[in-house]
Amino acid sequence: MALAFASVGVASAKDADAPPASAVDQLPPGQEVSSTVTDLAGWVVAAKDNLGYPFAVIDKAAAQILVFGGDGRLRGAAPGLFGSAVGDHSAPGVAGLALREIPGRDRTTPAGRFVGGFGPSIDAGRVLWVDYDSAVSIHPTATGVPAERRVERLASPSPDDNRVTHGCINVSPEFYEQVVRPTFERGGVFYILPDKASIEETFPDFARK
C-alpha cells in the first residue's frame, strides 16, 4: 500500500476501455468462482453500473480477482493477496500512516464499489488506486520481505493463506502486466465483496435487482 499520493487520474467513460485482450486464467485448477461473483458481474453489465468503464469483481474470501472490459467480456481471472485483517472498512487516518505503523487489526481491504485509476504516489511511483481515500491499490506481488512468502502464498491452491498485505491487493507480475495495467489504463470500477458485512449492505442496488 502506498503511503502518500496526489490526485487520481480517471478519464471519461467514452475512452475508458483498453484495447481488447485474450482472457487470461491464472486461477488454480479446479477452483470455482462463486455464483455471487458471476451474478454481480452480470448485474453490473445489465444495469450499466460500470458506466462503460472496465471493472473488476474481487472476492476476498476466495482470494480471486476477475477483470472485465467495459463491454463486460472477461479479460482475466487470477488469485490475489489481501489485507491480513478480516474486515470491510478502513480505519480513520490509516492512509496517512507508514506501513510499519498500521496496527494489525487495521490491515483490512475495504469492501464496496470504488471508482479508481492510475495516479502518482510519493513512495511507489505510478500506481493503480482502487480506493483513493484509504490508499488501497492493486500492484504486483512484492518480494521485499521474504518472511511474508507472498509469491508462495499467491501460488498456493488454497485461499486460506492469501491474507498477508497491509490492505492493498497483490497479483502476480504477469497478470498485472497482461491484464490489470492495460485494462485499467484509463480508469475503472472495482467491486470488492465483503468479509463480514452482508451483500445487501455492501451493494444495495445489486441486492434489490
C-alpha positions as CSV (number, residue, x, y, z in Angstrom):
1,M,0.0,0.0,0.0
2,A,1.5,3.3,-1.0
3,L,1.6,5.9,1.8
4,A,1.1,9.3,0.2
5,F,-0.5,10.3,-3.0
6,A,-1.7,13.0,-5.3
7,S,-4.9,13.2,-7.4
8,V,-6.1,10.1,-9.2
9,G,-6.5,10.4,-13.0
10,V,-9.7,8.8,-14.2
11,A,-10.8,9.6,-17.8
12,S,-14.3,10.0,-19.1
13,A,-16.2,6.8,-19.8
14,K,-16.1,7.3,-23.6
15,D,-12.4,6.5,-23.7
16,A,-12.1,4.4,-20.5
17,D,-11.8,0.9,-22.1
18,A,-8.5,-0.5,-23.1
19,P,-7.9,-2.5,-26.4
20,P,-9.3,-6.0,-26.3
21,A,-7.2,-8.7,-24.9
22,S,-7.5,-12.5,-24.7
23,A,-8.8,-13.8,-21.4
24,V,-6.0,-15.0,-19.0
25,D,-6.9,-17.7,-16.5
26,Q,-4.4,-18.0,-13.6
27,L,-6.9,-19.5,-11.1
28,P,-5.7,-22.8,-9.5
29,P,-7.0,-25.8,-11.4
30,G,-10.4,-26.9,-10.2
31,Q,-11.0,-23.7,-8.2
32,E,-14.6,-22.4,-8.7
33,V,-15.9,-18.9,-9.0
34,S,-18.8,-18.2,-6.7
35,S,-22.3,-17.6,-8.0
36,T,-22.3,-14.2,-6.2
37,V,-19.3,-13.1,-8.3
38,T,-20.9,-14.2,-11.5
39,D,-24.3,-12.7,-10.6
40,L,-22.7,-9.4,-9.6
41,A,-20.7,-9.2,-12.8
42,G,-23.8,-9.9,-14.9
43,W,-25.8,-7.3,-13.0
44,V,-23.0,-4.7,-13.5
45,V,-23.3,-5.1,-17.2
46,A,-27.1,-5.3,-17.4
47,A,-27.6,-2.3,-15.2
48,K,-24.7,-0.4,-16.8
49,D,-23.4,0.2,-13.3
50,N,-19.9,0.5,-14.6
51,L,-20.9,3.3,-16.9
52,G,-18.9,1.8,-19.7
53,Y,-15.7,1.5,-17.8
54,P,-13.7,-1.7,-17.4
55,F,-14.4,-3.3,-14.0
56,A,-13.2,-5.9,-11.6
57,V,-15.1,-8.2,-9.2
58,I,-12.9,-9.1,-6.2
59,D,-13.7,-11.9,-3.9
60,K,-11.6,-11.7,-0.7
61,A,-12.9,-15.0,0.8
62,A,-11.9,-16.9,-2.3
63,A,-8.8,-14.7,-2.9
64,Q,-9.9,-14.1,-6.5
65,I,-9.9,-11.1,-8.8
66,L,-11.8,-11.2,-12.1
67,V,-11.2,-8.4,-14.6
68,F,-13.8,-7.4,-17.3
69,G,-13.6,-4.9,-20.2
70,G,-16.2,-2.1,-20.4
71,D,-18.2,-4.4,-22.7
72,G,-18.5,-7.0,-19.9
73,R,-16.2,-9.6,-21.5
74,L,-13.9,-11.4,-19.1
75,R,-10.2,-10.4,-19.7
76,G,-8.7,-12.4,-16.9
77,A,-9.0,-14.2,-13.6
78,A,-6.3,-14.7,-11.0
79,P,-5.6,-15.2,-7.3
80,G,-4.8,-12.2,-5.2
81,L,-3.4,-11.3,-1.8
82,F,-5.4,-9.1,0.5
83,G,-5.2,-7.3,3.9
84,S,-4.1,-9.6,6.7
85,A,-7.0,-8.4,8.9
86,V,-10.6,-9.5,8.3
87,G,-12.9,-6.5,7.9
88,D,-14.7,-4.4,5.4
89,H,-13.8,-0.8,6.4
90,S,-10.6,1.2,6.6
91,A,-9.7,2.7,9.9
92,P,-9.8,6.5,10.0
93,G,-6.4,8.0,9.2
94,V,-4.8,4.8,8.0
95,A,-3.8,6.3,4.7
96,G,-1.5,8.7,6.5
97,L,0.4,6.0,8.3
98,A,3.7,4.4,7.4
99,L,3.2,0.7,6.7
100,R,5.0,-0.3,9.9
101,E,2.7,2.0,11.9
102,I,-0.5,0.4,10.8
103,P,-1.9,-1.8,13.7
104,G,-2.5,-5.4,12.7
105,R,-6.3,-5.0,13.3
106,D,-6.4,-2.2,10.8
107,R,-4.8,-4.0,7.9
108,T,-8.0,-4.5,6.0
109,T,-9.0,-4.4,2.4
110,P,-12.2,-2.4,2.3
111,A,-15.4,-3.8,0.6
112,G,-17.7,-1.9,-1.7
113,R,-17.8,-0.1,-5.0
114,F,-14.9,2.1,-5.9
115,V,-14.0,4.2,-8.9
116,G,-10.3,4.4,-9.3
117,G,-7.4,4.8,-11.7
118,F,-3.7,5.3,-12.1
119,G,-2.1,8.1,-10.3
120,P,1.2,9.2,-8.7
121,S,2.4,8.4,-5.2
122,I,5.3,9.8,-3.3
123,D,6.9,6.5,-2.4
124,A,5.8,4.0,-5.0
125,G,5.7,5.8,-8.3
126,R,2.6,5.5,-10.5
127,V,0.1,3.1,-9.0
128,L,-3.4,1.8,-9.7
129,W,-5.6,3.3,-6.9
130,V,-8.7,1.3,-6.0
131,D,-9.8,3.3,-3.0
132,Y,-8.1,6.7,-3.0
133,D,-9.3,7.8,0.5
134,S,-7.8,4.7,2.2
135,A,-4.8,4.5,-0.1
136,V,-5.6,0.9,-1.3
137,S,-4.1,0.0,-4.7
138,I,-3.6,-3.1,-6.9
139,H,0.1,-3.8,-7.6
140,P,2.4,-6.7,-8.5
141,T,3.4,-9.0,-5.7
142,A,6.5,-7.7,-3.9
143,T,9.3,-9.9,-2.6
144,G,10.9,-7.4,-0.3
145,V,10.0,-9.2,2.9
146,P,11.0,-12.9,2.4
147,A,9.3,-14.0,5.7
148,E,5.9,-13.0,4.3
149,R,6.3,-15.6,1.5
150,R,4.0,-13.6,-0.8
151,V,5.0,-15.3,-4.0
152,E,4.4,-18.7,-2.4
153,R,1.1,-17.7,-0.9
154,L,-0.1,-16.4,-4.3
155,A,0.8,-19.7,-5.9
156,S,-0.9,-21.8,-3.2
157,P,-4.1,-23.5,-4.4
158,S,-5.8,-22.6,-1.2
159,P,-7.2,-19.1,-0.4
160,D,-6.6,-19.6,3.3
161,D,-3.0,-18.2,3.2
162,N,-3.7,-15.2,1.0
163,R,-4.3,-12.6,3.8
164,V,-0.9,-11.0,4.3
165,T,-0.9,-7.4,3.0
166,H,-1.4,-4.1,4.8
167,G,-4.6,-3.6,2.8
168,C,-3.6,-3.5,-0.8
169,I,-4.4,-6.1,-3.4
170,N,-1.4,-8.1,-4.9
171,V,-1.5,-10.1,-8.1
172,S,1.3,-11.8,-10.0
173,P,3.5,-9.6,-12.1
174,E,2.4,-11.4,-15.2
175,F,-1.3,-10.9,-14.5
176,Y,-0.7,-7.3,-13.7
177,E,1.2,-6.6,-16.9
178,Q,-1.0,-8.7,-19.2
179,V,-4.4,-7.8,-17.8
180,V,-4.6,-5.3,-15.0
181,R,-2.4,-2.5,-16.3
182,P,-3.7,-2.4,-19.9
183,T,-7.3,-2.8,-18.9
184,F,-7.4,0.0,-16.3
185,E,-5.0,2.4,-18.1
186,R,-7.8,5.0,-18.2
187,G,-9.5,4.0,-15.0
188,G,-12.2,1.6,-13.9
189,V,-14.7,0.5,-11.3
190,F,-13.8,-2.1,-8.6
191,Y,-16.4,-4.2,-6.7
192,I,-14.9,-5.8,-3.6
193,L,-17.0,-8.4,-1.8
194,P,-17.3,-8.2,1.9
195,D,-15.7,-10.4,4.6
196,K,-18.3,-9.8,7.3
197,A,-20.9,-7.3,6.0
198,S,-23.9,-8.5,4.0
199,I,-24.2,-8.2,0.3
200,E,-27.3,-6.1,0.9
201,E,-25.3,-3.6,2.9
202,T,-22.3,-3.6,0.6
203,F,-24.1,-3.5,-2.8
204,P,-27.7,-2.4,-2.1
205,D,-28.6,-1.7,-5.7
206,F,-27.5,-5.2,-6.7
207,A,-29.4,-6.8,-3.8
208,R,-32.6,-5.1,-5.0
209,K,-32.3,-6.4,-8.5
